[in-house]
């Protein structure tokens, strides 16, 4: 079973000035097959993995991961510029909105679940939603900062894993 990645594949290839024929040749796929994926035919997971490594593009990979696993989508701002300064301003606004609900959410989370009211569950969900808003913007901000540095988020994550293991944030 495949996933339709044509929009994101076309957008990323255009941004990177990579032609369909280049993708086909480098990944050892028939040109017609790759053309189909560019034009919306479902792509198998092995192709998606290979093209993700080839393109090494943070937004492409985030968009594909969202389609495959329903993770946080790539931010594609309609109303705002997507440069680090603007994204930092938006992130601060999102953080401030979440912090307005922080104390109340913490107090609710001190309760045993059976004592939390439906209204309190709604408040906790709203608090979590504010985190998701922040996560969406912060991820885009990190991607844009790394783009300036000439890195993808995948490269940066691979480099940072040693630190996270040392800090006990993730397992080796």
QUIRA-V585623 format. One record per residue. N is the residue number from 1. RES is the residue in one small letter. NEAR is the number of other ideal C-beta (glycine too) atoms within 12 Angstrom. D_LAST is the distance of its C-alpha to the last C-alpha in Angstrom with 2 decimals. Layout:
n = {N:N}
res = {RES:RES}
near = {NEAR:NEAR}
d_last = {D_LAST:D_LAST}
This chain:
n = {1:2:3:4:5:6:7:8:9:10:11:12:13:14:15:16:17:18:19:20:21:22:23:24:25:26:27:28:29:30:31:32:33:34:35:36:37:38:39:40:41:42:43:44:45:46:47:48:49:50:51:52:53:54:55:56:57:58:59:60:61:62:63:64:65:66:67:68:69:70:71:72:73:74:75:76:77:78:79:80:81:82:83:84:85:86:87:88:89:90:91:92:93:94:95:96:97:98:99:100:101:102:103:104:105:106:107:108:109:110:111:112:113:114:115:116:117:118:119:120:121:122:123:124:125:126:127:128:129:130:131:132:133:134:135:136:137:138:139:140:141:142:143:144:145:146:147:148:149:150:151:152:153:154:155:156:157:158:159:160:161:162:163:164:165:166:167:168:169:170:171:172}
res = {x:x:x:x:x:x:x:x:x:x:x:x:x:x:x:x:x:x:x:x:x:x:x:x:x:x:x:x:x:x:x:x:x:x:x:x:x:x:x:x:x:x:x:x:x:x:x:x:x:x:x:x:x:x:x:x:x:x:x:x:x:x:x:x:x:x:x:x:x:x:x:x:x:x:x:x:x:x:x:x:x:x:x:x:x:x:x:x:x:x:x:x:x:x:x:x:x:x:x:x:x:x:x:x:x:x:x:x:x:x:x:x:x:x:x:x:x:x:x:x:x:x:x:x:x:x:x:x:x:x:x:x:x:x:x:x:x:x:x:x:x:x:x:x:x:x:x:x:x:x:x:x:x:x:x:x:x:x:x:x:x:x:x:x:x:x:x:x:x:x:x:x}
near = {9:20:29:23:39:28:23:35:42:26:21:30:29:17:16:21:9:26:18:26:18:19:34:25:15:19:28:15:26:16:19:14:24:32:22:24:35:32:18:17:19:20:34:21:19:17:30:32:20:24:39:33:21:28:35:25:32:34:36:37:35:32:34:38:26:22:26:24:15:10:17:25:23:30:33:19:18:7:9:20:16:25:18:22:16:20:29:23:18:28:30:18:19:28:22:16:21:27:18:16:27:20:14:21:26:16:16:26:20:14:17:9:12:8:13:19:13:11:12:24:19:17:25:26:18:22:27:19:19:27:24:21:25:28:23:27:34:26:33:36:32:31:35:31:24:25:25:14:16:11:21:29:31:27:20:22:23:15:15:19:17:13:14:16:12:12:11:9:13:13:9:9}
d_last = {31.48:31.01:30.53:33.10:31.61:34.91:35.36:31.97:32.14:35.66:34.94:31.96:33.84:36.87:35.00:33.52:36.83:35.43:37.92:37.46:38.71:36.01:33.28:35.08:35.49:31.99:30.40:33.20:34.62:38.31:39.65:41.19:37.94:36.14:39.25:38.96:35.41:36.63:39.52:37.68:37.37:34.20:31.53:29.35:25.57:25.30:27.63:25.82:22.52:24.48:26.53:23.61:22.15:25.73:26.66:23.42:25.00:23.20:26.04:26.52:22.93:23.06:26.44:25.40:22.34:24.91:27.26:24.81:22.84:25.03:22.50:24.06:26.62:27.25:29.86:33.13:35.47:39.08:40.64:38.65:37.81:34.16:33.95:31.61:34.51:35.66:32.19:31.63:34.94:34.08:30.69:32.53:35.05:32.44:30.77:34.23:35.09:32.01:32.70:36.21:34.86:32.18:34.28:35.74:32.43:30.96:34.11:33.86:30.26:31.49:33.65:32.94:32.69:36.04:37.76:36.52:39.36:39.27:40.11:37.21:34.80:36.28:35.70:32.01:31.69:33.48:31.11:28.10:30.10:30.51:26.74:26.58:29.38:27.55:24.32:26.47:28.18:25.25:23.33:26.53:26.97:23.58:24.40:27.82:26.73:24.27:27.14:29.31:26.76:26.75:23.17:21.81:19.29:17.05:17.28:16.78:13.65:12.14:13.44:12.34:8.60:8.39:10.75:9.16:6.08:9.14:11.15:9.18:9.80:6.63:3.76:0.00}
